Amino acid sequence: MKKINLILLVLIGITLSCTKNFEDFNTDKKRPVEVPGQFLFANAQKAFGDQTASTNVNLNNWKLFAQYFTETTYTDEANYDVVNRNCGSLLFRTYYRDILVDLKDAKRVVTAEVAVGDDAIAVKQNRLLIIDILECFIYQELVDMFGDVPYSEALNIENLYPVYDDAYSIYKDLVTRTTSSVAALNESYGSFGADDLYFGGDISMWKKFGNTLLVKLAINVSNIDPGYAGSIIEAAYAGGFAYGEHCSITYPGESNSNPLFVDMIQSGRHDFVPANTIVDIMNNLEDPRRASYFTLCDTSSNPDVQKLVYKGGIYGESNPFGQNSHMSDAIQESTFPMVIMDYTELAFYLAEAAEKGFSVGGSAATWYENGIRSSFDTWGNTADVDAYLGKPEVAYATAAGTWKQKIGTQAYLAFYIRGFHGWTSWRRLGFPVLNLPPSPAESANGEVPRRHTYPINEQTLNEENYNAAASAVGGDELSTRIFWDNGGDK
């Protein structure tokens, strides 16, 4: 299986300190120092990888929203209280300031570079196109979190009151931009080289990333505009990731450890256990990936006799850490790689696409099976996949429920750890059925959240545009569905 993981080299140590230690360099301190474009690009990649991996409840509650994790002692976030910590503001800060601003500055710096000769011009162009593709990926996540968000007027330091653009209009522009950038990438030339933390500057992989992103954008809108979505998917899918390919960030450990390790091991805290939602589903299926996802828990009342089981904490309630399974040792390693997007994800999207009548080179059953096989390979369970696929409750022809239930359940299981992916898949397909916590926050209206609420400070700092956006999306509440969320259980 082709591995695309790239080790964060010593460069990252430089990258992470580049904005803090300029005074240590022998430079003219009366002149501003320009951070090289490749460092800004790497910073943005690292910031997004960290955000995806993090369990910090101030800015990443997606593993809780997806009910992959639940909390042990402090259960506010598992009950969807995102107001007390002002999580919306911290999400805006991370995505706009820490990621998108760096990408914007990287684009500005690279644009200003003087390229001499055809080779240098082609490399410069590839760099700008890669930045644009990653920027589109980030904006899609923002739209999928909130709905309407600042886009056309975002990132302008002179405009403190940006309008919130219509979410579907943003999506369509992202499709246009990504399509154009993918088509213009030139595989005969390089880009960022080792400074590209996802693909090492491999243009062919960035093309595949961009095409997979197009399928991802289109599958979300396939319920509301199937003709538009189908044309995008049919044009892009063959150029997406091949079996075994993925975009991920690998951590070398020590000062550059995976945030999962930092949050759950290095901190000495025991704030999370696997949620009963996912554990119970996997127990019912006797899913072999349990050993890769969770530890066994001794539930015996006899100290002389062990009774080892996979046991999840009850979602939303207080759960003693020592009385439940934990995340597997592999997941809590400091060097555990964080997947950004992969073939597994693409395969499940194409299973959906096939069920909707789009021409994607295979049946829904084929893509469904490919997604499961890919997940098993990724987690080191290859030897068990044939027997698993042979189970009547797993096989596409015999598994219970509608196609949405079959694909939704297996995609949910495959996306474990990637909370935002699992939660988004559930919003689109409505499966598996998630549990309602005992004390859901008021803005959730007694439901599992369908979006995240806007930053509280936008209500005063950008009041007019906030009010317009809140009205346009149908109310700034967790229970409000964003524009493409009319599938699943609706």
C-alpha angles and dihedrals in degrees: 000000000000111000119203097180113133125200116236100240129207085279089079091061087057092042095053093050098040094101095043106047107042089120089067093062124087096248137131100269091200090066124066116252116234114217110222114255094238091057092051090049092050090047090055092048091049092047091052093046090051092048091052093050100040125109092193104137091210092071113004120049096145094109086057095044089051089047093233088124133026130190131258108205112354106051104173096109095046085056089051100252100153095151103074092059093038089233093172092062092049091050091051090048094050097045099039104031103029099036115016097039090053090049091049091049091046089053091049094049095045091047090054094050115108110237116197119196134011095281094052091046091052092049091049091051092050090051092053092047093050091050089052094050092051090046089055090051091053094048091052090057091050092052091047090052101046112006110226111034138167107282118135092041097031125120095025108131090200093057111065093169107057120178119243109242123221108270097226091048088054090050092052091049090049089053091050093047095045093047091051095046095047091050092050097049111113114213092193090074138050133240129190098347114196090353088074101086095193105047108003090243094304104158094194089060092048088054089053091046090052094048091048088051089054091054089048093052092046098047090057092056095039092100094056102034110017095169093055093042094047094053091053095046095046091050097045111032098081090055094053130096117315122223110298096015123121146154112241142146119233121205122216092209131231108067090002102049128151109270089234088066092043093050100041106029113016093045092054089225125132102201101140143047129175111280121246088234095074097027093055093050091050092045091053090052093040085230111195091213089075089087090055094045105038145023122238119257124214107229097171119126089204112082090206095055126055122215105188118193140150104256127179126202116251105264114254096005131099108273123191107236094221094052098058140055117271133214110283120270090246093058091051094052114119089233097048108138119235116221116221099180132340150172091269089063092046092050093055091047089053091049087058091045092052091051089053091055100256119145105245104151097261146041126271089252092054095050091043090054091045090053093052093045091050092050092050090050092049092053095043097252098117095129091059101048101088093054090046093051089049093061111108090226090056105034110100094232095053108025114117124262138014125324088263090058094047097047094035094053096047094043089051091053092046094051094058113150090019094091098176091054093048093047092047092049089052092050091052099043104024094228145153099029108248124213123250111232120233097252111025116188118263095248089057089065092215094306140104105265119267096189141000122261120246122259111286093227091060087071090069106020096047099016101154095049093040091054092048091051094046090052093045095054093046100260133334095262135123090240095057113109118227120233099276096041101100097107131075111052095358 
